[in-house]
Amino acid sequence: MAFQYLGEITGGFAPVIKDMQVAANCYQGQLLKYDADAGGLVEPVAAAQDLPEDVTVIAGICLGPGRYTSPGTSLYDSTYKGDLITYDTTQATLAVNDPVGAAIVEMQVLTPNSLIKAPIVKDTIGTAPECKACTTGSSDGSTFVVATIDTTVSQFSTVYCRKGANRGEYRKVTTGATTTQTVLVPFTNDIAVGDEFCIVNVVRGNAFIDFDTQFQGIDSSAALSNAYSAIVHELNLEVAGQEYCTFRLSPLHFGYQIEP
């Protein structure tokens, strides 16, 4: 599973799918941005470089090779688990395509109203977010300790209880750390040693997010010192390896203009 388009939150719009010339190698399921300097139209989105990211212009989701791209320019990749659309930069490589020409990707166009479903992974597709057992419990349900993890981010991380008396409950982390997790709204029951928690740097509502190294999902362990602004509508951490969220990206990621 990579990025998936779920429709517009405003409703009433048919999906807009366009053939776009690539400006870098693109893989099926990637989030794409508009190209700024590589001579094409779209390429994989970049990791955030500011908080919030203020240069990248979101374009859409790569659905696969476009109708003018030959089988010779696409190849299934076992790491990305989808087709590769190869960026051509010489006449010789364009000439062997059938039909002859530059590689094209079929892209689902996104807007600030687009609902997107994304896997939540640790660094790369196929690696589940951190799930740790409690090593020091809590009699008030508000603070507990786990083995060392990537630092959680105050107000922008979530802990979900997978095992224990609080199984099924989500809480926002209010004081981030590598071991001690603090929540302002306590868990309903005491937290015991051995209780297990899935921990991700994603929250419902107003959120900061960044993407995995393949740009096919959201990175659960991103430090969020640089990040994209988003509204997360659903967060599901129930099943290991199947964690996901549905979200919208902020309008500020759709309107940057490059100076001529």
C-alpha positions in Angstrom: 0.0 0.0 0.0 1.3 3.5 -0.9 -0.5 6.8 -1.2 -4.2 6.5 -2.3 -6.7 9.2 -3.4 -10.0 9.0 -1.5 -11.8 11.9 -3.1 -12.5 15.5 -2.3 -13.7 16.4 1.2 -16.1 18.8 -0.4 -17.6 16.0 -2.5 -19.1 16.2 -6.0 -15.9 16.1 -8.1 -14.8 13.3 -10.4 -11.1 12.3 -10.1 -8.8 14.3 -12.4 -6.1 12.2 -13.9 -3.5 13.7 -16.2 -0.6 12.4 -18.2 2.5 14.3 -17.1 6.1 14.2 -18.4 8.5 13.1 -15.6 11.5 15.1 -14.4 13.0 12.2 -12.4 12.5 8.5 -11.9 9.0 8.0 -10.5 7.4 5.0 -8.9 3.8 3.9 -8.7 2.2 5.1 -5.4 4.6 8.0 -4.8 3.5 11.5 -3.9 4.6 13.9 -6.7 5.6 17.5 -6.8 5.8 19.9 -9.7 9.3 20.1 -11.2 11.3 23.3 -10.7 14.6 22.8 -12.6 14.9 19.4 -14.3 13.1 20.1 -17.6 10.0 18.0 -17.0 6.7 18.4 -15.2 6.6 16.2 -12.1 9.0 14.3 -9.8 8.8 12.6 -6.4 8.1 14.9 -3.6 11.1 16.1 -1.5 11.7 15.8 2.2 10.7 18.9 4.0 13.3 21.6 4.3 11.5 24.0 6.6 8.7 24.2 9.2 6.4 24.3 7.5 7.9 23.3 4.1 7.5 26.4 1.9 9.0 25.6 -1.5 7.7 22.2 -2.6 4.5 22.4 -4.8 2.4 19.3 -4.4 1.1 17.9 -7.8 -0.5 14.5 -7.2 -0.1 10.8 -6.8 1.7 8.6 -9.3 -0.7 5.9 -10.6 1.7 4.3 -13.0 3.0 4.6 -16.5 1.0 7.0 -18.7 -0.6 6.0 -22.0 2.3 7.3 -24.0 4.9 5.5 -22.0 6.1 2.2 -23.4 6.7 -1.0 -21.5 10.4 -0.3 -22.2 10.3 2.7 -19.8 8.5 0.9 -16.9 9.7 -1.9 -14.7 8.2 -3.4 -11.6 10.4 -2.7 -8.6 10.3 -5.1 -5.6 11.4 -2.4 -3.1 8.8 0.2 -4.2 6.3 -2.5 -5.0 5.2 -0.8 -8.2 6.2 0.2 -11.7 9.2 2.4 -12.3 8.8 5.2 -14.9 12.3 6.1 -16.0 13.4 9.7 -16.6 14.9 10.0 -20.1 17.5 12.8 -20.8 19.0 11.8 -24.1 17.7 11.4 -27.6 19.0 7.9 -27.6 16.9 6.9 -24.7 13.8 8.6 -26.0 14.3 6.9 -29.4 13.9 3.4 -28.0 10.6 4.2 -26.4 7.5 3.0 -28.2 6.1 5.4 -29.1 9.2 7.5 -29.4 9.4 10.3 -26.9 9.8 11.3 -23.2 8.5 9.1 -20.4 5.0 9.9 -19.1 3.4 9.2 -15.8 -0.3 8.9 -15.1 -1.1 11.2 -12.2 -4.0 11.7 -9.9 -4.2 15.5 -9.4 -4.5 16.6 -5.8 -6.0 19.8 -4.3 -6.0 21.2 -0.7 -9.4 19.4 -0.4 -8.1 16.0 -1.5 -8.4 13.2 1.1 -5.3 11.0 0.9 -4.8 7.6 2.6 -1.2 6.9 3.5 0.7 4.0 5.2 2.6 5.0 8.3 6.0 3.4 8.3 9.4 3.7 10.1 11.7 5.3 7.5 10.7 3.0 4.5 7.8 1.0 3.2 7.6 -2.4 4.8 9.0 -1.4 8.2 6.4 -1.0 10.9 6.4 1.9 13.3 7.9 1.4 16.7 5.9 -0.7 19.2 7.4 -0.9 22.7 6.6 -2.6 26.0 6.3 -0.4 29.1 9.2 -0.8 31.4 7.9 1.5 34.2 4.2 1.8 34.7 1.9 4.5 36.0 -0.8 4.6 38.7 -2.4 7.7 37.3 -2.3 6.8 33.6 -0.4 9.9 32.6 3.3 8.9 32.4 5.1 5.7 31.4 8.5 4.6 30.3 9.4 2.5 27.3 12.8 1.2 25.9 14.6 3.9 23.9 12.8 5.0 20.7 13.1 7.9 18.2 12.2 11.1 20.1 8.5 11.8 20.2 7.4 15.4 19.5 5.4 17.4 22.1 1.8 17.8 20.8 2.6 16.1 17.5 3.0 12.4 18.5 0.5 9.7 19.4 0.7 6.7 21.7 -1.7 3.8 21.1 -2.1 0.9 23.6 -2.0 -2.4 21.8 -1.7 -4.6 24.9 -3.0 -4.0 28.5 -5.9 -2.6 30.3 -6.0 0.4 28.0 -6.0 -1.6 24.8 -7.6 0.5 22.0 -7.0 3.9 23.5 -5.1 6.7 21.7 -3.5 9.6 23.5 -1.5 12.7 22.3 2.0 13.0 23.8 2.3 16.4 25.5 6.0 16.0 26.5 8.1 14.2 23.9 11.1 12.1 24.8 13.1 9.0 23.8 11.9 7.0 26.8 9.4 8.7 29.2 6.1 9.4 27.5 3.7 12.0 29.1 0.1 12.6 28.2 -2.1 15.3 29.7 -5.3 13.3 29.2 -4.6 10.2 31.2 -5.3 6.6 30.0 -8.5 5.3 31.6 -6.7 2.6 33.6 -3.3 2.2 35.3 -0.4 1.4 33.0 1.4 -1.8 33.9 4.9 -3.1 33.1 4.6 -5.1 29.9 1.7 -3.1 28.4 2.5 -2.4 24.7 2.3 0.9 22.9 2.6 1.8 19.2 4.2 5.2 19.0 4.2 7.5 16.0 5.0 11.2 15.2 1.5 11.8 13.8 -1.6 13.2 15.5 -5.3 13.6 14.5 -6.3 17.1 13.7 -3.7 19.8 13.1 -0.5 17.9 12.4 3.0 18.2 11.0 4.2 15.2 8.9 7.1 14.2 6.8 7.5 11.3 4.3 9.4 8.1 4.2 12.6 7.7 2.1 10.6 6.3 -0.8 7.9 9.0 -0.7 5.2 6.3 -0.6 4.0 6.9 3.0 4.4 9.0 6.2 7.5 8.5 8.3 6.4 7.5 11.9 9.8 8.6 13.3 10.3 12.0 11.6 11.8 14.5 14.0 9.4 17.2 12.5 12.0 20.0 12.8 11.2 20.3 9.1 7.7 19.1 8.1 4.6 19.5 6.0 1.4 21.0 7.5 -1.6 18.7 7.3 -5.1 18.0 8.8 -5.3 14.3 9.8 -8.9 13.0 9.7 -8.3 9.4 10.7 -5.4 7.6 12.5 -5.4 3.8 12.7 -2.6 2.1 14.6 -4.4 -1.1 15.4 -2.5 -3.7 13.4 1.3 -4.0 13.2 2.5 -3.4 9.6 -0.9 -1.9 8.6 -0.8 1.4 10.3 -2.3 4.3 8.3 -3.9 7.7 8.3 -6.2 9.8 6.1 -5.2 13.4 5.7 -5.3 16.6 3.7 -2.3 18.8 3.0 -2.4 22.5 3.8 -3.2 24.9 1.0 0.2 26.5 1.5 1.8 23.4 -0.2 -0.1 24.1 -3.5 0.6 27.7 -4.3 4.3 28.4 -4.4 5.4 30.3 -7.6 8.9 30.1 -9.1 10.3 33.5 -10.1 10.9 33.7 -13.9 
